[in-house]
């Protein structure tokens, strides 16, 4: 399953309206980078000469970071220690644009994971963490209850089993009372703790630990449905690594999503990206199946990165565009403007020309090839039948708009053909704002309709010569003489 083009456009237009509350285990992910050139004489281990360090948000904080990176408004609730790493985590949240509603725990050490990296390979991970006091639960519930005030559209519980989510059922009850769906990224074997969640997202190993080993997709679906019925889940999304994802919904739907990863470099934090993009999709109003497909695309992007990473809106857009290459052919103006915007975001140069193109001849073909060579995408605006009649007189056009547009769209030099109804294409050209406006013949650049808009936008107007000896009028006159003879 791939996302419909309309679904992706709908989502991406509403990303900044998405407000998501994330609750869970916050972590500071620290990376030490250096070269490895020898083995230690003290033990058979590599010696790493540390040359740099980097701090990133981990756990629930990475979920919030992913949401912010996609343009959403993320609020994260969690616990940090009153230590230097806690301060660093707060700073990173602020730098990322995430609102932190953090509970400070005196005498407790902020969860920190230190990874030593050499030549893009992780050599060792050191975890710094201590058990969290049970008394913290009441403070968390109070914070969450105060934030479920109608402004949050989705709540994510990011449970890394570090002790912050000691009673997730109470938080789910608060969210359900407020009418906010809950997505859970679970780590515990007893899934009854998440009873009533809208969707849970275990990976294959986590699901197997709960439901047992399955023998195939049908068996997996049956076991998931048993859990859905027993624990009042709305759906279960099982992330299955190289086998993609499987979404099983309460209403009976089951969708298998093949992996979108082109290259798997590091799966660290991939689950965070899945729940973040899934939440973004639901908050934007997508159907659950489309939101799951979106998260599948996002996961395919993040696993190609080293370490705990997020997916930006631009990266997601490129990945979605790769699923739906912009169609070549005849487009409505609305679709053309959307395709042009995407092409421009990729750094492509837009060239535009216009005409009646009533009878296509070698002069037209040569002219369009020259125009296409001036950029990456060629847009051809074509007069509709009524405007051709007004410009050329009775009996024109010889070929209808649909016929003329189809012939133009079949040329290898032409990307998009768009009709217009006015006598001049000025309004359409001003809407497209091409980087280069091309016209053939003996026009002066300042006489060309739409040229002022193009120049004001920083573009250029170019006049090309038609191939001598060809014109539609001459062809028609020749045919008339032959018929008279």
C-alpha positions as semicolon CSV with decimal commas, in nm:
position;residue;x (nm);y (nm);z (nm)
1;X;0,000;0,000;0,000
2;X;0,121;0,347;-0,090
3;X;-0,032;0,676;0,012
4;X;-0,270;0,841;-0,230
5;X;-0,135;1,169;-0,365
6;X;-0,437;1,354;-0,223
7;X;-0,373;1,203;0,119
8;X;-0,013;1,321;0,130
9;X;-0,103;1,669;0,009
10;X;-0,375;1,690;0,273
11;X;-0,135;1,586;0,546
12;X;0,152;1,811;0,447
13;X;-0,078;2,112;0,425
14;X;-0,190;2,060;0,785
15;X;0,130;1,958;0,962
16;X;0,174;2,285;1,147
17;X;-0,178;2,254;1,290
18;X;-0,096;1,926;1,467
19;X;-0,061;1,945;1,847
20;X;0,063;1,627;2,012
21;X;0,135;1,543;2,376
22;X;0,417;1,294;2,439
23;X;0,459;1,127;2,778
24;X;0,732;0,882;2,869
25;X;1,094;0,805;2,944
26;X;1,328;1,089;2,853
27;X;1,688;1,010;2,766
28;X;2,001;1,191;2,666
29;X;2,183;1,007;2,388
30;X;2,553;1,097;2,386
31;X;2,796;1,001;2,111
32;X;3,176;0,998;2,127
33;X;3,343;0,984;1,786
34;X;3,702;0,896;1,709
35;X;3,949;0,694;1,504
36;X;4,052;0,339;1,586
37;X;4,405;0,255;1,478
38;X;4,528;-0,008;1,723
39;X;4,431;-0,272;1,976
40;X;4,488;-0,203;2,345
41;X;4,789;-0,382;2,499
42;X;4,583;-0,418;2,818
43;X;4,301;-0,624;2,663
44;X;4,187;-0,737;2,315
45;X;3,978;-0,425;2,258
46;X;4,018;-0,133;2,014
47;X;4,163;0,194;2,135
48;X;3,950;0,492;2,028
49;X;4,108;0,835;2,018
50;X;3,803;1,054;2,092
51;X;3,797;1,360;1,868
52;X;3,439;1,480;1,907
53;X;3,115;1,439;2,098
54;X;2,749;1,497;2,023
55;X;2,431;1,499;2,232
56;X;2,089;1,406;2,098
57;X;1,742;1,364;2,239
58;X;1,644;1,005;2,308
59;X;1,340;0,806;2,414
60;X;1,019;1,008;2,448
61;X;1,221;1,322;2,380
62;X;1,316;1,184;2,038
63;X;0,948;1,121;1,961
64;X;0,879;1,487;2,037
65;X;1,181;1,589;1,830
66;X;1,043;1,396;1,531
67;X;0,706;1,568;1,566
68;X;0,871;1,910;1,576
69;X;1,088;1,820;1,278
70;X;0,773;1,742;1,077
71;X;0,630;2,081;1,166
72;X;0,400;1,981;1,450
73;X;0,361;2,137;1,793
74;X;0,503;1,889;2,044
75;X;0,474;1,897;2,422
76;X;0,667;1,635;2,619
77;X;0,609;1,528;2,979
78;X;0,878;1,330;3,160
79;X;1,131;1,320;3,439
80;X;1,487;1,452;3,453
81;X;1,740;1,466;3,732
82;X;1,871;1,786;3,884
83;X;2,205;1,730;3,714
84;X;2,412;1,852;3,419
85;X;2,264;1,596;3,181
86;X;1,913;1,703;3,281
87;X;2,002;2,062;3,200
88;X;2,149;1,954;2,869
89;X;1,831;1,765;2,783
90;X;1,620;2,072;2,864
91;X;1,840;2,285;2,638
92;X;1,809;2,041;2,349
93;X;1,430;2,038;2,379
94;X;1,424;2,417;2,366
95;X;1,659;2,425;2,066
96;X;1,434;2,178;1,884
97;X;1,120;2,379;1,948
98;X;0,962;2,124;2,183
99;X;0,771;2,243;2,488
100;X;0,906;2,059;2,789
101;X;0,679;1,998;3,089
102;X;0,942;1,819;3,295
103;X;0,935;1,692;3,650
104;X;1,270;1,739;3,826
105;X;1,364;1,455;4,058
106;X;1,623;1,542;4,323
107;X;1,886;1,277;4,382
108;X;1,801;1,091;4,061
109;X;2,032;1,067;3,762
110;X;1,900;1,167;3,418
111;X;1,893;0,858;3,196
112;X;2,193;0,883;2,965
113;X;2,321;0,645;2,698
114;X;2,680;0,689;2,584
115;X;2,776;0,533;2,252
116;X;3,133;0,516;2,126
117;X;3,147;0,540;1,745
118;X;3,443;0,479;1,517
119;X;3,429;0,478;1,138
120;X;3,048;0,490;1,154
121;X;3,036;0,174;1,365
122;X;2,912;0,155;1,723
123;X;3,174;-0,015;1,939
124;X;3,004;-0,002;2,278
125;X;2,707;0,152;2,459
126;X;2,722;0,256;2,825
127;X;2,392;0,314;3,009
128;X;2,367;0,545;3,307
129;X;2,035;0,497;3,486
130;X;1,888;0,424;3,828
131;X;1,540;0,314;3,939
132;X;1,279;0,587;3,965
133;X;1,079;0,641;4,283
134;X;0,711;0,542;4,271
135;X;0,611;0,879;4,415
136;X;0,674;1,046;4,081
137;X;0,356;0,899;3,929
138;X;0,116;1,145;4,094
139;X;0,315;1,443;3,965
140;X;0,309;1,308;3,610
141;X;-0,065;1,246;3,615
142;X;-0,124;1,599;3,740
143;X;0,089;1,746;3,461
144;X;-0,083;1,536;3,194
145;X;-0,432;1,616;3,326
146;X;-0,359;1,987;3,308
147;X;-0,241;1,959;2,946
148;X;-0,543;1,766;2,818
149;X;-0,741;2,089;2,788
150;X;-0,872;2,051;2,435
151;X;-0,562;2,179;2,258
152;X;-0,400;1,835;2,220
153;X;-0,514;1,618;1,931
154;X;-0,322;1,297;2,006
155;X;-0,130;1,162;2,306
156;X;0,171;0,933;2,267
157;X;0,295;0,712;2,550
158;X;0,660;0,631;2,483
159;X;0,732;0,352;2,729
160;X;1,093;0,238;2,748
161;X;1,027;0,054;3,077
162;X;1,252;0,292;3,273
163;X;0,989;0,366;3,536
164;X;0,825;0,689;3,424
165;X;0,508;0,520;3,297
166;X;0,436;0,324;3,612
167;X;0,058;0,349;3,562
168;X;-0,013;0,408;3,191
169;X;-0,375;0,298;3,241
170;X;-0,446;0,610;3,448
171;X;-0,305;0,834;3,174
172;X;-0,505;0,653;2,904
173;X;-0,822;0,702;3,113
174;X;-0,750;1,076;3,138
175;X;-0,700;1,103;2,762
176;X;-1,013;0,904;2,678
177;X;-1,218;1,125;2,907
178;X;-1,082;1,426;2,717
179;X;-1,159;1,262;2,382
180;X;-0,790;1,234;2,289
181;X;-0,675;0,911;2,115
182;X;-0,368;0,744;2,265
183;X;-0,084;0,578;2,073
184;X;0,142;0,351;2,280
185;X;0,493;0,238;2,195
186;X;0,509;-0,052;2,445
187;X;0,803;-0,225;2,608
188;X;0,638;-0,432;2,880
189;X;0,510;-0,784;2,823
190;X;0,185;-0,726;3,012
191;X;-0,013;-0,528;2,756
192;X;-0,311;-0,505;2,989
193;X;-0,140;-0,199;3,134
194;X;-0,232;-0,019;2,809
195;X;-0,597;-0,125;2,804
196;X;-0,813;0,114;2,603
197;X;-0,537;0,263;2,386
198;X;-0,638;0,364;2,036
199;X;-0,334;0,191;1,889
200;X;-0,021;0,015;2,012
201;X;0,295;-0,024;1,804
202;X;0,503;-0,324;1,920
203;X;0,790;-0,451;1,711
204;X;0,792;-0,814;1,603
205;X;0,994;-0,934;1,904
206;X;0,773;-0,744;2,149
207;X;0,455;-0,878;1,990
208;X;0,591;-1,233;1,990
209;X;0,678;-1,205;2,361
210;X;0,311;-1,127;2,431
211;X;0,118;-1,326;2,171
212;X;0,361;-1,611;2,101
213;X;0,537;-1,710;1,779
214;X;0,311;-1,694;1,474
215;X;0,331;-1,911;1,163
216;X;0,228;-1,659;0,900
217;X;0,039;-1,338;0,831
218;X;-0,301;-1,497;0,891
219;X;-0,187;-1,632;1,227
220;X;-0,038;-1,295;1,324
221;X;-0,367;-1,125;1,239
222;X;-0,568;-1,376;1,443
223;X;-0,345;-1,332;1,749
224;X;-0,364;-0,953;1,718
225;X;-0,742;-0,962;1,698
226;X;-0,753;-1,165;2,016
227;X;-0,557;-0,892;2,196
228;X;-0,771;-0,616;2,043
229;X;-1,090;-0,780;2,172
230;X;-0,946;-0,866;2,512
231;X;-0,782;-0,529;2,588
232;X;-1,010;-0,287;2,403
233;X;-0,747;-0,164;2,159
234;X;-0,854;0,022;1,848
235;X;-0,570;-0,129;1,643
236;X;-0,229;-0,290;1,660
237;X;0,055;-0,189;1,428
238;X;0,332;-0,449;1,432
239;X;0,663;-0,319;1,297
240;X;0,847;-0,612;1,136
241;X;1,184;-0,480;1,018
242;X;1,267;-0,593;0,666
243;X;0,916;-0,739;0,635
244;X;0,758;-0,397;0,677
245;X;0,455;-0,343;0,898
246;X;0,118;-0,503;0,958
247;X;-0,182;-0,298;1,071
248;X;-0,475;-0,485;1,226
249;X;-0,783;-0,276;1,309
250;X;-1,081;-0,346;1,529
251;X;-1,319;-0,293;1,234
252;X;-1,178;-0,597;1,057
253;X;-0,930;-0,430;0,823
254;X;-0,579;-0,572;0,796
255;X;-0,308;-0,407;0,586
256;X;0,044;-0,536;0,516
257;X;0,292;-0,258;0,434
258;X;0,618;-0,363;0,267
259;X;0,935;-0,199;0,395
260;X;1,021;0,134;0,235
261;X;1,384;0,128;0,349
262;X;1,630;0,145;0,059
263;X;1,927;0,104;0,294
264;X;1,933;0,005;0,661
265;X;2,222;0,168;0,842
266;X;2,099;0,198;1,202
267;X;1,757;0,114;1,348
268;X;1,818;0,323;1,663
269;X;1,511;0,539;1,726
270;X;1,312;0,399;1,433
271;X;1,023;0,317;1,666
272;X;1,019;0,678;1,782
273;X;0,982;0,794;1,423
274;X;0,700;0,547;1,362
275;X;0,486;0,667;1,653
276;X;0,566;1,034;1,584
277;X;0,464;1,023;1,218
278;X;0,165;0,802;1,299
279;X;0,049;1,061;1,554
280;X;0,105;1,341;1,302
281;X;-0,107;1,162;1,045
282;X;-0,395;1,106;1,285
283;X;-0,376;1,464;1,413
284;X;-0,393;1,589;1,054
285;X;-0,713;1,393;0,998
286;X;-0,581;1,099;0,799
287;X;-0,741;0,757;0,806
288;X;-0,546;0,515;1,024
289;X;-0,433;0,304;0,728
290;X;-0,293;0,613;0,553
291;X;-0,126;0,732;0,875
292;X;0,037;0,389;0,910
293;X;0,159;0,406;0,550
294;X;0,303;0,749;0,626
295;X;0,491;0,613;0,929
296;X;0,624;0,332;0,713
297;X;0,773;0,585;0,470
298;X;0,921;0,789;0,755
299;X;1,079;0,481;0,911
300;X;1,238;0,397;0,577
301;X;1,410;0,736;0,583
302;X;1,537;0,727;0,942
303;X;1,697;0,381;0,935
304;X;1,940;0,508;0,671
305;X;2,087;0,748;0,930
306;X;2,343;0,686;1,202
307;X;2,225;0,695;1,562
308;X;1,912;0,840;1,717
309;X;1,766;1,051;1,437
310;X;1,453;1,226;1,319
311;X;1,286;1,287;0,984
312;X;1,237;1,642;0,861
313;X;0,934;1,757;0,667
314;X;1,153;1,805;0,358
315;X;1,292;1,450;0,381
316;X;0,944;1,308;0,420
317;X;0,822;1,512;0,123
318;X;1,104;1,375;-0,094
319;X;1,031;1,019;0,015
320;X;0,661;1,062;-0,061
321;X;0,740;1,220;-0,397
322;X;0,949;0,915;-0,481
323;X;0,637;0,703;-0,433
324;X;0,441;0,926;-0,668
325;X;0,666;1,072;-0,936
326;X;0,495;1,380;-1,073
327;X;0,281;1,259;-1,360
328;X;0,367;1,389;-1,704
329;X;0,075;1,491;-1,917
330;X;-0,231;1,712;-1,924
331;X;-0,312;1,874;-1,589
332;X;-0,571;2,103;-1,440
333;X;-0,427;2,434;-1,321
334;X;-0,462;2,339;-0,953
335;X;-0,262;2,018;-1,003
336;X;-0,001;2,199;-1,210
337;X;0,063;2,455;-0,937
338;X;0,112;2,178;-0,683
339;X;0,356;1,988;-0,905
340;X;0,549;2,305;-0,985
341;X;0,581;2,383;-0,613
342;X;0,721;2,036;-0,545
343;X;0,963;2,057;-0,837
344;X;1,082;2,398;-0,722
345;X;1,134;2,264;-0,368
346;X;1,367;2,004;-0,520
347;X;1,569;2,284;-0,682
348;X;1,437;2,225;-1,035
349;X;1,418;2,510;-1,288
350;X;1,073;2,567;-1,441
351;X;1,037;2,676;-1,805
352;X;0,700;2,780;-1,951
353;X;0,566;2,860;-2,295
354;X;0,225;2,891;-2,456
355;X;0,037;2,878;-2,784
356;X;-0,252;2,733;-2,980
357;X;-0,051;2,444;-3,132
358;X;-0,343;2,367;-3,365
359;X;-0,149;2,156;-3,611
360;X;0,181;2,041;-3,465
361;X;0,466;2,065;-3,713
362;X;0,849;2,032;-3,709
363;X;0,887;2,399;-3,621
364;X;0,685;2,345;-3,303
365;X;0,883;2,035;-3,211
366;X;1,221;2,204;-3,255
367;X;1,103;2,510;-3,062
368;X;0,976;2,301;-2,768
369;X;1,301;2,104;-2,755
370;X;1,497;2,431;-2,736
371;X;1,268;2,556;-2,461
372;X;1,303;2,235;-2,259
373;X;1,683;2,265;-2,275
374;X;1,660;2,590;-2,076
375;X;1,553;2,416;-1,754
376;X;1,443;2,098;-1,583
377;X;1,065;2,110;-1,638
378;X;0,874;2,243;-1,939
379;X;0,515;2,364;-1,894
380;X;0,311;2,425;-2,210
381;X;-0,004;2,638;-2,172
382;X;-0,256;2,577;-2,450
383;X;-0,548;2,798;-2,557
384;X;-0,884;2,628;-2,524
385;X;-1,108;2,596;-2,832
386;X;-1,308;2,914;-2,770
387;X;-1,000;3,132;-2,729
388;X;-0,842;2,983;-3,043
389;X;-1,158;3,072;-3,235
390;X;-1,145;3,428;-3,110
391;X;-0,776;3,461;-3,202
392;X;-0,765;3,271;-3,532
393;X;-1,114;3,314;-3,670
394;X;-1,391;3,087;-3,801
395;X;-1,297;2,725;-3,865
396;X;-1,027;2,717;-3,601
397;X;-0,910;2,519;-3,425
398;X;-0,881;2,230;-3,664
399;X;-0,804;1,996;-3,374
400;X;-0,991;2,011;-3,044
401;X;-0,826;2,105;-2,717
402;X;-0,814;1,744;-2,599
403;X;-0,649;1,635;-2,924
404;X;-0,395;1,919;-2,923
405;X;-0,309;1,865;-2,556
406;X;-0,267;1,490;-2,603
407;X;-0,023;1,537;-2,892
408;X;0,182;1,789;-2,694
409;X;0,189;1,563;-2,387
410;X;0,330;1,285;-2,603
411;X;0,645;1,482;-2,682
412;X;0,952;1,385;-2,481
413;X;1,045;1,751;-2,433
414;X;0,715;1,839;-2,260
415;X;0,646;1,767;-1,893
416;X;0,310;1,929;-1,828
417;X;0,033;2,065;-2,052
418;X;-0,228;2,297;-1,903
419;X;-0,526;2,459;-2,081
420;X;-0,634;2,820;-2,033
421;X;-0,948;3,001;-2,144
422;X;-0,838;3,366;-2,165
423;X;-0,711;3,532;-2,481
424;X;-0,367;3,564;-2,319
425;X;-0,197;3,336;-2,063
426;X;-0,090;3,629;-1,843
427;X;-0,295;3,528;-1,538
428;X;-0,175;3,166;-1,557
429;X;0,188;3,267;-1,607
430;X;0,167;3,497;-1,305
431;X;0,028;3,208;-1,100
432;X;0,307;2,970;-1,206
433;X;0,590;3,228;-1,195
434;X;0,828;3,018;-1,408
435;X;1,203;3,070;-1,385
436;X;1,209;3,112;-1,761
437;X;0,926;3,224;-1,992
438;X;0,981;3,132;-2,356
439;X;0,810;3,259;-2,667
440;X;0,885;3,191;-3,032
441;X;0,879;3,436;-3,321
442;X;0,961;3,804;-3,367
443;X;0,832;3,926;-3,027
444;X;1,027;4,169;-2,815
445;X;1,061;4,038;-2,455
446;X;0,875;4,338;-2,311
447;X;0,573;4,258;-2,534
448;X;0,525;3,902;-2,411
449;X;0,218;3,845;-2,190
450;X;0,315;3,754;-1,836
451;X;0,673;3,868;-1,881
452;X;0,650;4,136;-1,614
453;X;0,541;3,881;-1,351
454;X;0,830;3,653;-1,442
455;X;1,089;3,930;-1,424
456;X;0,948;4,060;-1,094
457;X;0,995;3,710;-0,954
458;X;1,360;3,703;-1,059
459;X;1,303;3,499;-1,376
460;X;1,394;3,568;-1,737
461;X;1,204;3,602;-2,066
462;X;1,360;3,439;-2,372
463;X;1,257;3,468;-2,739
464;X;1,340;3,174;-2,966
465;X;1,319;3,145;-3,344
466;X;1,081;2,901;-3,503
467;X;1,223;2,663;-3,763
468;X;1,195;2,847;-4,095
469;X;0,946;2,724;-4,352
470;X;0,679;2,593;-4,117
471;X;0,358;2,750;-3,987
472;X;0,007;2,625;-3,917
473;X;-0,144;2,894;-4,139
474;X;0,081;2,797;-4,431
475;X;-0,007;2,431;-4,389
476;X;-0,381;2,509;-4,395
477;X;-0,344;2,732;-4,701
478;X;-0,152;2,460;-4,881
479;X;-0,423;2,209;-4,798
480;X;-0,687;2,450;-4,926
481;X;-0,506;2,498;-5,255
482;X;-0,462;2,125;-5,298
483;X;-0,833;2,070;-5,230
484;X;-0,924;2,340;-5,484
485;X;-0,705;2,183;-5,749
